[in-house]
Amino acid sequence: MPDTHSDDSALQELIGRIIAGDTDEFEVIVRRYSAYVFKIAASYIPQEAVSEAAQEVFVSAFEGLASFNGKSQFKYWLRTITVRTCYDFWRTHYKSRELPVSSLGEVQQGWFQRVINEDSMGLFRDSEMQRDTVEILNWAMAGLAPIERMLITLVYLEGYSVKEAAQMLNLSTINVKVKALRAKAKLRKKILNNLKEGVL
Amino acid sequence: MKKNVIEKIEKALREAHRLASQYTAPMPDDKWYNAVMTRVRAVHDAKADALQRFIWPFAAASAACALTAALYAVFSGSGSGYSVFGVFIDDPSGISALQLFL
């Protein structure tokens, strides 16, 4: 990802031309950062929604380009827009309850058993195991409120600090800390409640 | 025991998330780039249209205000504008007004 000093000044010039009215130049930005935005969005929302969300990200970035002050790197500014767009995705779908909440099947119960019995994480080299794990993750997150889902992903799965998560979601640090802890407790409770007797 | 189990599960979920986002991110194609740029141009055009719609009523209102102020200055017989506008009005041939700028 090009973000050295010379690239930064070239990027600032490019942004200046776009703001001045050369809209077609925005395609340079879209082509340069699209893979980056797709990758981030894929971490937060279902694969089938990534393409549309990424479009929203670039339209929002174009609309807000004049507000980019160059203090942070452009890609971090874009990352914040991407995270907020993914949050909006979950808010929309949570309200309409479009995503089904399935219960755990035998295969997934078997997943828990394997994870508990295995000491290393080497078992994730198995693609079938990876697929089951993604299903487990989707199942575990399904009942969470949009903000809880985003915080679990940002803080516990992606490893961002509470401060970074707060900045990306435009919330206070205290608010994020409380909500993240609450979301984690909720997730743990759900997992424990659904483990078959004898697993523990 | 319970804590150990939940920690293992959480570690597994973290690993799964890492692997899933590494391998399954879809990639944009030309159709996608065209769709983004079409939307971006539409946003730009909508902004330009809104500006156009705003500019002419604003220009007309500003001109009306300026004219009202000028007429008031001339016919009230006072104010700093009076002498300047008086020169223009009393000088149909424009000779005196021209001298102001020479």
HADDOCK unambig.tbl for C-alpha pairs under 7 A between the chains (distance, minus, plus):
assign (segid A and resid 23 and name CA) (segid B and resid 41 and name CA) 6.67 0.50 0.50
assign (segid A and resid 27 and name CA) (segid B and resid 37 and name CA) 6.68 0.50 0.50
assign (segid A and resid 34 and name CA) (segid B and resid 28 and name CA) 6.99 0.50 0.50
assign (segid A and resid 35 and name CA) (segid B and resid 27 and name CA) 6.37 0.50 0.50
assign (segid A and resid 38 and name CA) (segid B and resid 25 and name CA) 6.41 0.50 0.50
assign (segid A and resid 38 and name CA) (segid B and resid 26 and name CA) 6.79 0.50 0.50
assign (segid A and resid 38 and name CA) (segid B and resid 27 and name CA) 6.85 0.50 0.50
assign (segid A and resid 39 and name CA) (segid B and resid 21 and name CA) 6.76 0.50 0.50
assign (segid A and resid 39 and name CA) (segid B and resid 25 and name CA) 5.34 0.50 0.50
assign (segid A and resid 42 and name CA) (segid B and resid 21 and name CA) 6.02 0.50 0.50
assign (segid A and resid 42 and name CA) (segid B and resid 25 and name CA) 5.46 0.50 0.50
assign (segid A and resid 43 and name CA) (segid B and resid 21 and name CA) 5.23 0.50 0.50
assign (segid A and resid 47 and name CA) (segid B and resid 25 and name CA) 6.99 0.50 0.50
assign (segid A and resid 55 and name CA) (segid B and resid 36 and name CA) 5.62 0.50 0.50
assign (segid A and resid 59 and name CA) (segid B and resid 39 and name CA) 6.95 0.50 0.50
assign (segid A and resid 59 and name CA) (segid B and resid 40 and name CA) 5.77 0.50 0.50
assign (segid A and resid 62 and name CA) (segid B and resid 40 and name CA) 6.92 0.50 0.50
assign (segid A and resid 115 and name CA) (segid B and resid 8 and name CA) 6.84 0.50 0.50
assign (segid A and resid 115 and name CA) (segid B and resid 9 and name CA) 6.53 0.50 0.50
assign (segid A and resid 115 and name CA) (segid B and resid 12 and name CA) 6.96 0.50 0.50
assign (segid A and resid 116 and name CA) (segid B and resid 5 and name CA) 6.06 0.50 0.50
assign (segid A and resid 116 and name CA) (segid B and resid 8 and name CA) 6.33 0.50 0.50
assign (segid A and resid 121 and name CA) (segid B and resid 12 and name CA) 6.96 0.50 0.50
assign (segid A and resid 130 and name CA) (segid B and resid 16 and name CA) 6.10 0.50 0.50
assign (segid A and resid 133 and name CA) (segid B and resid 13 and name CA) 6.67 0.50 0.50
assign (segid A and resid 133 and name CA) (segid B and resid 16 and name CA) 5.88 0.50 0.50
assign (segid A and resid 134 and name CA) (segid B and resid 16 and name CA) 6.26 0.50 0.50
assign (segid A and resid 134 and name CA) (segid B and resid 17 and name CA) 6.99 0.50 0.50
assign (segid A and resid 137 and name CA) (segid B and resid 13 and name CA) 6.38 0.50 0.50
assign (segid A and resid 157 and name CA) (segid B and resid 14 and name CA) 5.04 0.50 0.50
assign (segid A and resid 157 and name CA) (segid B and resid 17 and name CA) 6.71 0.50 0.50
assign (segid A and resid 200 and name CA) (segid B and resid 2 and name CA) 6.36 0.50 0.50
